[in-house]
Amino acid sequence: MKIRVRGNPDFGEATCVLEPGEKMLCEGRSMSRMSAHMELKVRAKGGLLRSAVRAVAGGESFFLSEYSSDRGGFVTVVPGTPGAVVHRQLQGETLVLTAGSFLASGQGVDIKTKFGGVKSLFGGEGAFLLFAKGHGDLLFNAFGGIVERDLEGSLTVDSGHVVAWEPSLTYQIKAVGGLKQTVFSGEGLVMEFKGRGRIWLQTRTLKETAGWITPYLMF
């Protein structure tokens, strides 16, 4: 599969050129355009139970769209919110994705939903996380621009700005300061990452954007 990402950082999209017989899985409703002879099948990847968990807890569609063609062709996918699209070539490693960030993947990539632990219940990344593992192409998206950083040490991030990270990094949920700072600063809880690995952050959050727009919708 050959992938070309365009439109970053504001309105990213990915055009995926498939070889004859090659398949790709996409988040539901993400297809923008495709070759006329491309075939579409709907898949509940991993069975109904895993698909239900991924949809309810992982912020993804219950059904995934599978595209293929005996003659090959292309599919262009776009995320549901404006922002950057990231292409990552997995070589057997695992990448942790927050809810709603998965866009598409090749045949060799497995997407599983796992409970993030009790600590994740209090963070903005959601109680369940998506784990992408295997060999092949992975596409995920951010809301706003993407900041890719190689971390060695520690980094404190507002939980709503976290998109993905390598599992070599550990994290804990904590308050910015004391009770007064947490209540009145508006910052709330943060994620403190430690270790050595790569992390992807987004420059905007959907929650804050919705909060900014809401007062204007009341008139």
C-alpha positions as CSV (number, residue, x, y, z in Angstrom):
1,M,0.0,0.0,0.0
2,K,1.2,3.5,-0.9
3,I,-0.1,6.3,1.2
4,R,0.0,10.1,0.6
5,V,-1.0,12.5,3.3
6,R,-2.2,15.9,2.3
7,G,-3.9,18.9,3.9
8,N,-2.0,18.9,7.2
9,P,-2.1,20.4,9.7
10,D,-5.6,21.9,9.4
11,F,-7.6,19.5,7.2
12,G,-5.6,16.3,6.8
13,E,-6.5,13.5,4.5
14,A,-4.8,10.3,3.4
15,T,-5.0,8.7,-0.1
16,C,-4.2,5.0,0.1
17,V,-3.3,3.2,-3.2
18,L,-4.0,-0.5,-2.9
19,E,-2.4,-3.3,-4.9
20,P,-4.7,-5.9,-6.6
21,G,-6.3,-8.0,-3.8
22,E,-4.9,-5.8,-1.0
23,K,-7.3,-4.8,1.8
24,M,-7.5,-1.9,4.2
25,L,-9.8,-1.2,7.2
26,C,-11.2,2.3,7.8
27,E,-13.2,4.0,10.5
28,G,-16.8,4.1,9.5
29,R,-17.9,7.2,7.4
30,S,-14.3,8.2,6.8
31,M,-14.2,7.6,3.0
32,S,-14.0,10.8,1.0
33,R,-13.5,9.3,-2.5
34,M,-12.3,6.1,-4.1
35,S,-11.9,4.3,-7.4
36,A,-15.1,3.4,-9.1
37,H,-14.4,-0.4,-9.0
38,M,-13.4,-0.5,-5.3
39,E,-15.4,-3.0,-3.3
40,L,-16.7,-2.3,0.2
41,K,-17.5,-4.8,2.9
42,V,-18.6,-4.0,6.4
43,R,-16.7,-5.8,9.2
44,A,-17.2,-6.2,12.9
45,K,-13.5,-6.8,13.5
46,G,-12.7,-9.2,16.2
47,G,-16.4,-10.3,16.6
48,L,-19.4,-8.6,17.9
49,L,-18.2,-8.3,21.5
50,R,-14.9,-6.7,20.7
51,S,-16.6,-4.4,18.2
52,A,-19.1,-3.3,20.8
53,V,-16.4,-2.6,23.3
54,R,-14.4,-0.6,20.7
55,A,-17.5,1.4,19.8
56,V,-18.9,2.1,23.3
57,A,-15.6,2.5,25.2
58,G,-13.1,3.3,22.5
59,G,-14.9,6.0,20.7
60,E,-14.8,4.2,17.4
61,S,-17.4,2.8,15.0
62,F,-19.0,-0.5,15.7
63,F,-18.5,-1.6,12.1
64,L,-15.3,-0.9,10.1
65,S,-15.3,-0.5,6.4
66,E,-13.1,-2.9,4.4
67,Y,-12.0,-1.8,0.9
68,S,-10.4,-4.0,-1.8
69,S,-10.3,-4.6,-5.5
70,D,-9.1,-7.3,-7.8
71,R,-7.7,-4.6,-10.0
72,G,-6.3,-2.3,-7.3
73,G,-7.2,1.3,-6.8
74,F,-7.3,4.1,-4.3
75,V,-9.3,5.2,-1.3
76,T,-9.1,8.6,0.3
77,V,-10.0,8.8,4.0
78,V,-10.6,11.8,6.2
79,P,-11.2,12.2,10.0
80,G,-14.5,13.4,11.3
81,T,-13.0,16.5,12.9
82,P,-10.6,19.0,11.3
83,G,-6.9,18.4,12.0
84,A,-3.8,16.5,11.1
85,V,-3.5,12.9,9.9
86,V,-0.5,10.8,10.9
87,H,0.9,7.9,8.9
88,R,2.9,5.3,10.9
89,Q,4.5,2.2,9.5
90,L,4.4,-0.5,12.2
91,Q,7.2,-3.1,12.2
92,G,5.9,-5.4,14.8
93,E,5.7,-2.8,17.6
94,T,2.6,-1.5,19.5
95,L,1.2,2.0,19.6
96,V,-1.4,3.2,22.1
97,L,-4.2,5.4,20.7
98,T,-6.7,7.4,22.6
99,A,-10.4,7.1,21.9
100,G,-11.5,8.5,18.6
101,S,-8.0,8.8,17.0
102,F,-8.0,5.6,14.8
103,L,-8.6,6.3,11.1
104,A,-7.4,3.3,9.0
105,S,-5.0,0.4,8.9
106,G,-3.6,-2.2,6.6
107,Q,-4.2,-6.0,6.8
108,G,-1.3,-6.7,9.1
109,V,-2.3,-4.3,11.9
110,D,-4.6,-5.6,14.7
111,I,-6.6,-3.1,16.7
112,K,-7.6,-4.1,20.3
113,T,-9.5,-2.2,23.0
114,K,-8.1,-2.5,26.5
115,F,-9.1,-1.1,29.8
116,G,-6.6,1.6,30.8
117,G,-6.8,0.9,34.5
118,V,-8.5,2.8,37.3
119,K,-6.3,5.8,36.7
120,S,-7.7,6.3,33.2
121,L,-11.2,6.8,34.6
122,F,-10.1,10.2,35.9
123,G,-8.2,11.3,32.7
124,G,-9.5,12.9,29.6
125,E,-8.2,10.1,27.3
126,G,-11.1,7.8,28.2
127,A,-11.4,4.7,30.4
128,F,-10.4,2.4,27.4
129,L,-7.5,2.7,25.1
130,L,-6.8,1.3,21.6
131,F,-3.7,-0.8,21.0
132,A,-2.5,-1.1,17.4
133,K,0.0,-3.8,16.8
134,G,1.5,-5.7,13.9
135,H,3.2,-5.1,10.5
136,G,1.7,-2.5,8.2
137,D,0.3,0.9,7.8
138,L,-1.5,2.7,10.5
139,L,-3.3,6.1,10.1
140,F,-4.5,8.1,13.1
141,N,-5.7,11.7,13.5
142,A,-5.6,14.6,15.8
143,F,-7.9,17.6,16.4
144,G,-5.9,20.5,15.3
145,G,-2.2,20.2,14.5
146,I,0.0,17.4,15.7
147,V,3.1,17.7,17.8
148,E,5.4,14.6,17.7
149,R,8.0,14.4,20.4
150,D,10.7,12.0,21.4
151,L,10.7,11.9,25.2
152,E,13.5,10.9,27.5
153,G,12.6,11.7,31.0
154,S,9.3,13.2,32.0
155,L,6.6,15.4,30.5
156,T,3.4,16.8,31.9
157,V,0.5,17.1,29.4
158,D,-3.2,18.2,29.7
159,S,-5.0,14.9,29.2
160,G,-7.2,16.2,26.4
161,H,-4.1,16.9,24.2
162,V,-2.8,13.4,24.2
163,V,-3.3,11.4,20.9
164,A,-1.0,8.4,21.0
165,W,2.2,7.1,22.6
166,E,4.6,4.2,22.6
167,P,4.0,1.7,25.4
168,S,7.6,2.2,26.6
169,L,6.2,5.3,28.3
170,T,4.4,5.1,31.6
171,Y,2.0,7.7,32.9
172,Q,0.0,8.7,35.9
173,I,-3.0,11.0,36.4
174,K,-2.4,13.9,38.8
175,A,-3.6,17.4,39.7
176,V,-1.7,20.4,38.5
177,G,-1.3,21.7,42.1
178,G,-3.3,21.7,45.2
179,L,-7.1,21.8,45.5
180,K,-7.3,25.6,45.0
181,Q,-5.2,25.4,41.8
182,T,-7.1,22.5,40.4
183,V,-10.5,24.1,41.0
184,F,-9.8,27.7,40.0
185,S,-7.2,27.4,37.3
186,G,-9.4,25.5,35.0
187,E,-6.6,23.1,34.2
188,G,-8.0,20.1,36.0
189,L,-6.1,16.8,35.8
190,V,-3.0,16.2,33.8
191,M,-1.0,13.1,32.6
192,E,2.6,12.9,33.6
193,F,4.5,10.6,31.2
194,K,7.9,9.1,32.1
195,G,10.4,7.0,30.3
196,R,11.9,6.9,26.8
197,G,9.7,6.8,23.7
198,R,7.6,8.8,21.3
199,I,4.4,10.7,22.0
200,W,1.9,12.5,19.8
201,L,0.0,15.5,21.0
202,Q,-2.8,17.6,19.5
203,T,-2.8,21.4,19.6
204,R,-6.6,21.7,20.2
205,T,-9.2,19.7,22.1
206,L,-12.8,19.0,21.0
207,K,-14.1,19.7,24.5
208,E,-12.6,23.2,24.8
209,T,-13.7,24.0,21.3
210,A,-17.3,22.9,22.0
211,G,-17.3,24.9,25.2
212,W,-16.2,28.0,23.2
213,I,-18.9,27.6,20.6
214,T,-21.8,26.6,22.9
215,P,-22.7,30.2,24.2
216,Y,-23.1,31.4,20.6
217,L,-25.6,28.6,19.9
218,M,-28.0,29.8,22.6
219,F,-29.1,32.9,20.7
